[in-house]
Amino acid sequence: MKLQNIRLQNFRSYQDQTFDFNEGITIISGPNASGKTNLLEAILLLCCGQTYRTSDIQDLVNKNSEWARIDGQFTKSKRVLKIKDSKKTFIIDDKEIVRFQSKYILPTVLFEPSQLQLLTYSPEMRRSLVDDILNQVNHEFVIVKKQYSQALRQRNSLLKTNNIGLIKSQIFAWNIRLSELASQYVQYRLKIIEEINKTLSNDYSEIAGTEHLVEIKYQSATDLSTYASAVLHALDNNLEKDIARGFTGSGPHRDDIIIGINQKPLKTGASRGEVRTTLLAIKLAESYVIEKVSGIKPMLLLDDVYGELDYSRRNKLLIATQKYQTIITTTQKNNSHYSINFK
């Protein structure tokens, strides 16, 4: 499903403006703070029902208005988002949607500059990189992740009661539940990492212009071959430590994702260009996985993507993304593709 046009009313910096998009690559060029990222955010909201830029819905409304509206015309669907009084209301094909469920998601792959930190900063950010892909392609994973998070909160809440008798009488049941869900959770992660790795080296090499080995590895203090029993054993053995710190120290929420080029982890000293190229390669691999699993070509939203990429890598990126509807923002002028130019 391709996005044909979008109208923004009182959304962020816009009062009332309409944009048309090409079925292939659309390049949005203009100076910083001209509204390019706001436009991508509006597209993401229509496709996925949420934004990565704020937790306060009212931030999306132009400061001079009390409401905002986004209308998007796709090849086979029309979508509307209304925002008022910090509430979102979606209308999909003239039907009001009370809750934006996963079945309404239009597959979308987002690159935005702050994601570069995902590869080299905290394990939590790298875990989210993998989990966000799973959220789009596997509804069963979404259920398992929610159940695991709920069980983890319950166990952590029990740890904080300071009632040793109560903890010891109830903790084993939560250990069993948590370890079972943990095993399912990790299996989903391992399978999606395996799929990404099938094309990751080739994707990176195509953009870089030279051959490289790029791979994602799953790192855990827990034995992956017997994850459920190993987590259960760790939960039992580390109960006193968990009580002292007030949270659970073993499980998928503590594991790490290691990304390396030519068997060297990125976080140990890759250049900015290597980090950006790696993230772009992961986004391309994500696109292939989404298409393979869902049968639907995702839309690519690439925000300020050209930084630290030389002319050759930019051209190779355009070649690699041309099979998808791709919307790119940049501060540089472009004459080779369908363009929207901001002043």
For each residue, the residues with C-beta under 8 A, 3 or more apart:
1: 74 75 76 77 106 296
2: 21 23 74 75 299 325
3: 6 21 43 72 73 74 299 325 327
4: 20 21 73 74 75
5: 18 19 20 21 72 73
6: 3 18 19 21 39 42 43 46 70 71 72 73
7: 16 17 18 19 69 70 71 72
8: 11 12 14 16 17 18 19 38 39 42 68 69 70
9: 14 15 16 68 69 70 71
10: 14 15 16 61 62 64 65 67 68 69
11: 8 14 38 42 60 61 62 68 69 70 83
12: 8 35 38 41 42 60 62 68
13: 35 38 62
14: 8 9 10 11 17 35 38 62
15: 9 10 62 64 65
16: 7 8 9 10
17: 7 8 14
18: 5 6 7 8
19: 5 6 7 8 39 340
20: 4 5
21: 2 3 4 5 6 26 325 327 338
22: 25 26 325 337 338
23: 2 325
24: 322 325 326 337 338
25: 22 318 321 322 326 327 328 337 338
26: 21 22 325 326 327 328 337 338 339 340
27: 328 329 330 334 337 338 339 340
28: 36 39 327 328 329 330 339 340 341 342
29: 36 329 330 331 332 333 334 339 340 341 342
30: 34 35 36 331 341 342 343
31: 34 331 342 343
32: 331
33:
34: 30 31 342 343
35: 12 13 14 30 38 39 342
36: 28 29 30 39 40 303 304 329 342
37: 40 41 53 112 303 304 329
38: 8 11 12 13 14 35 41 42
39: 6 8 19 28 35 36 42 43 329
40: 36 37 43 44 110 112 301 303 327 329
41: 12 37 38 44 45 51 53 60
42: 6 8 11 12 38 39 45 46 70
43: 3 6 39 40 46 47 72 108 299 301 327
44: 40 41 47 48 50 51 52 108 110 301
45: 41 42 48 49 50 51 60 70 81
46: 6 42 43 70 72 79 81 106
47: 43 44 105 106 107 108 299
48: 44 45 105 106 108
49: 45 88 90 100 104 105
50: 44 45 100
51: 41 44 45 54 60
52: 44 110 112
53: 37 41 59
54: 51 57 59 60
55:
56: 59 86
57: 54 60 83 86 87 88
58: 61 83 86
59: 53 54 56
60: 11 12 41 45 51 54 57 68 83
61: 10 11 58 65 66 67 68 83 84
62: 10 11 12 13 14 15 65 68
63:
64: 10 15
65: 10 15 61 62 68
66: 61 84 85
67: 10 61 82 83 84
68: 8 9 10 11 12 60 61 62 65 82 83 84
69: 7 8 9 10 11 80 81 82 83
70: 6 7 8 9 11 42 45 46 80 81
71: 6 7 9 78 79 80
72: 3 5 6 7 43 46 78 79 80
73: 3 4 5 6 78
74: 1 2 3 4 77 78 79 106
75: 1 2 4
76: 1
77: 1 74 92 93
78: 71 72 73 74 92 93 94
79: 46 71 72 74 90 91 92 93
80: 69 70 71 72 90 91 92
81: 45 46 69 70 88 89 90 91
82: 67 68 69 88 89 90 91
83: 11 57 58 60 61 67 68 69 87 88 89
84: 61 66 67 68 87 89
85: 66
86: 56 57 58
87: 57 83 84
88: 49 57 81 82 83 100
89: 81 82 83 84 96 97
90: 49 79 80 81 82 96 97 100 104
91: 79 80 81 82 94 95 96 97
92: 77 78 79 80 95 97 104
93: 77 78 79
94: 78 91
95: 91 92
96: 89 90 91
97: 89 90 91 92 100 104
98:
99:
100: 49 50 88 90 97 104
101: 104
102: 105 135 139 142
103: 139
104: 49 90 92 97 100 101
105: 47 48 49 102 108 136
106: 1 46 47 48 74 296 299
107: 47 136 137 290 291 294 296 297 298 299
108: 43 44 47 48 105 136 298 299 300 301
109: 283 286 287 290 298 299 300 301
110: 40 44 52 115 283 301 303
111: 115 279 280 283 300 301 302 303 305
112: 37 40 52 115 303 304
113: 116 303 304 307
114: 117
115: 110 111 112 118 129 279
116: 113 119 120 272 275 276 279
117: 114 120 121 125
118: 115 121 125 126 128 129 279
119: 116 126 129 259 266 267 275 278 279
120: 116 117 266 267 270 275
121: 117 118 125 267
122: 125 126
123: 126 127 254 255 256 257
124: 127 128
125: 117 118 121 122 128 129
126: 118 119 122 123 129 130 256 257 258 259
127: 123 124 130 131 252 253 255 256 257
128: 118 124 125 131 132
129: 115 118 119 125 126 132 133 257 282
130: 126 127 133 134 189 192 193 216 257
131: 127 128 134 135 145 189
132: 128 129 135 136
133: 129 130 136 137 192 196 286 289 290
134: 130 131 137 138 141 142 145 188 189 192
135: 102 131 132 138 141 142 145
136: 105 107 108 132 133 290 294 298
137: 107 133 134 192 289 290 293 294
138: 134 135 141 142 188 192 293
139: 102 103 142 143
140: 143 144 188
141: 134 135 138 144 145 185 188
142: 102 134 135 138 139 145 146
143: 139 140 146 147
144: 140 141 147 148 181 184 185 188
145: 131 134 135 141 142 148 149 185
146: 142 143 149 150
147: 143 144 150 151 181
148: 144 145 151 152 178 181 182 184 185 251 252
149: 145 146 152 153
150: 146 147 153 154
151: 147 148 154 155 174 177 178 181
152: 148 149 155 156 178 248 251 253
153: 149 150 156 157
154: 150 151 157 158 174
155: 151 152 158 159 171 174 175 178 248
156: 152 153 159 160 246 247 248
157: 153 154 160 161
158: 154 155 161 166 167 170 171 174
159: 155 156 167 242 243 246 247 248
160: 156 157 246
161: 157 158 166 167
162:
163: 166 167
164: 167 168 243
165: 168 169
166: 158 161 163 169 170
167: 158 159 161 163 164 170 171 239 243
168: 164 165 171
169: 165 166
170: 158 166 167 173 174
171: 155 158 167 168 174 175 239
172: 175 176 236
173: 170 176 177
174: 151 154 155 158 170 171 177 178
175: 155 171 172 178 179 232 235 236
176: 172 173 179 180 232
177: 151 173 174 180 181
178: 148 151 152 155 174 175 181 182 231 235 248 251
179: 175 176 182 183 228 229 231 232 235
180: 176 177 183 184 228
181: 144 147 148 151 177 178 184 185
182: 148 178 179 185 186 227 228 231 251 252
183: 179 180 186 187 227 228 231
184: 144 148 180 181 187 188
185: 141 144 145 148 181 182 188 189 252
186: 182 183 189 190 218 220 224 227 252 255
187: 183 184 190 191 227
188: 134 138 140 141 144 184 185 191 192
189: 130 131 134 185 186 192 193 218 252 255
190: 186 187 193 194 218 224
191: 187 188 194 195
192: 130 133 134 137 138 188 189 195 196 289
193: 130 189 190 196 197 216 217 218 257
194: 190 191 197 198
195: 191 192 198 285 289 292
196: 133 192 193 199 200 216 282 285 286 289
197: 193 194 200 201 215 216 285
198: 194 195 285
199: 196 202 203 284 285 288
200: 196 197 203 204 214 215 216 281 282 285
201: 197 204 205 211 212 213 214 215
202: 199 205 206
203: 199 200 206 207 214 280 281 282 284 285 320
204: 200 201 207 208 212 214 261 277 278 281
205: 201 202 208 209 210 211 212 214
206: 202 203 209 316 319 320
207: 203 204 277 280 281 313 316 317 320
208: 204 205 212 277 313 316
209: 205 206 312 313 316
210: 205
211: 201 205
212: 201 204 205 208 261 262
213: 201 261 262 263
214: 200 201 203 204 205 259 260 261 262 278 281
215: 197 200 201 259 260
216: 130 193 196 197 200 257 258 259 282
217: 193 257 258 259 260
218: 186 189 190 193 224 255 256 257 258
219: 255 256 257 258
220: 186 223 224 227 254 255 256
221: 234 250 254 255
222: 227 230 231 234 250 251 255
223: 220 226 227 230
224: 186 190 218 220 227
225:
226: 223 229 230
227: 182 183 186 187 220 222 223 224 230 231
228: 179 180 182 183 231 232
229: 179 226 232 233
230: 222 223 226 227 233 234
231: 178 179 182 183 222 227 228 234 235 250 251
232: 175 176 179 228 229 235 236
233: 229 230 236 237
234: 221 222 230 231 237 238 249 250
235: 175 178 179 231 232 238 239 242 248 250 251
236: 172 175 232 233 239
237: 233 234
238: 234 235 241 242 249 250
239: 167 171 235 236 242 243
240: 243 244
241: 238 244 245 249
242: 159 235 238 239 245 246 247 248 249
243: 159 164 167 239 240 246
244: 240 241
245: 241 242 249
246: 156 159 160 242 243
247: 156 159 242
248: 152 155 156 159 178 235 242 251 253
249: 234 238 241 242 245 254
250: 221 222 231 234 235 238 254
251: 148 152 178 182 222 231 235 248 254 255
252: 127 148 182 185 186 189 255
253: 127 152 248
254: 123 220 221 249 250 251
255: 123 127 186 189 218 219 220 221 222 251 252
256: 123 126 127 218 219 220
257: 123 126 127 129 130 193 216 217 218 219
258: 126 216 217 218 219 265 267
259: 119 126 214 215 216 217 265 266 267 278 282
260: 214 215 217 263 264 265 266
261: 204 212 213 214 264 266 270 274 278
262: 212 213 214
263: 213 260
264: 260 261 268 269 270
265: 258 259 260 268
266: 119 120 259 260 261 270 274 275 278
267: 119 120 121 258 259 270
268: 264 265
269: 264
270: 120 261 264 266 267 274 275 278
271: 274 275
272: 116 275 276 308
273: 276 277 308 309 310 313
274: 261 266 270 271 277 278
275: 116 119 120 266 270 271 272 278 279
276: 116 272 273 279 280 307 308 309
277: 204 207 208 273 274 280 281 309 313
278: 119 204 214 259 261 266 270 274 275 281 282
279: 111 115 116 118 119 275 276 282 283
280: 111 203 207 276 277 283 284 302 305 317
281: 200 203 204 207 214 277 278 284 285
282: 129 196 200 203 216 259 278 279 285 286
283: 109 110 111 279 280 286 287 300 302
284: 199 203 280 281 287 288 320 321
285: 195 196 197 198 199 200 203 281 282 288 289
286: 109 133 196 282 283 289 290 298
287: 109 283 284 290 291 297 298 300 324
288: 199 284 285 291 292
289: 133 137 192 195 196 285 286 292 293
290: 107 109 133 136 137 286 287 293 294 296 298
291: 107 287 288 294 295 296 297 298
292: 195 288 289
293: 137 138 289 290
294: 107 136 137 290 291
295: 291
296: 1 106 107 290 291
297: 107 287 291 323 324 325
298: 107 108 109 136 286 287 290 291 324
299: 2 3 43 47 106 107 108 109 324 325 326 327
300: 108 109 111 283 287 321 324 325 326 327
301: 40 43 44 108 109 110 111 327
302: 111 280 283 305 321 326 327 328 329
303: 36 37 40 110 111 112 113 329
304: 36 37 112 113 307 329 330 331
305: 111 280 302 309 317 328 329 330
306: 309 314 330 332
307: 113 276 304
308: 272 273 276
309: 273 276 277 305 306 313 314 317
310: 273 313 314
311: 314 315
312: 209 315 316
313: 207 208 209 273 277 309 310 316 317
314: 306 309 310 311 317 318
315: 311 312 318 319
316: 206 207 208 209 312 313 319 320
317: 207 280 305 309 313 314 320 321
318: 25 314 315 321 322 336 337
319: 206 315 316 322
320: 203 206 207 284 316 317
321: 25 284 300 302 317 318 324 326
322: 24 25 318 319 326
323: 297
324: 287 297 298 299 300 321
325: 2 3 21 22 23 24 26 297 299 300
326: 24 25 26 299 300 302 321 322
327: 3 21 25 26 28 40 43 299 300 301 302
328: 25 26 27 28 302 305
329: 27 28 29 36 37 39 40 302 303 304 305
330: 27 28 29 304 305 306 334
331: 29 30 31 32 304
332: 29 306
333: 29 341
334: 27 29 330 337 339
335: 339
336: 318
337: 22 24 25 26 27 318 334
338: 21 22 24 25 26 27
339: 26 27 28 29 334 335
340: 19 26 27 28 29
341: 28 29 30 333
342: 28 29 30 31 34 35 36
343: 30 31 34
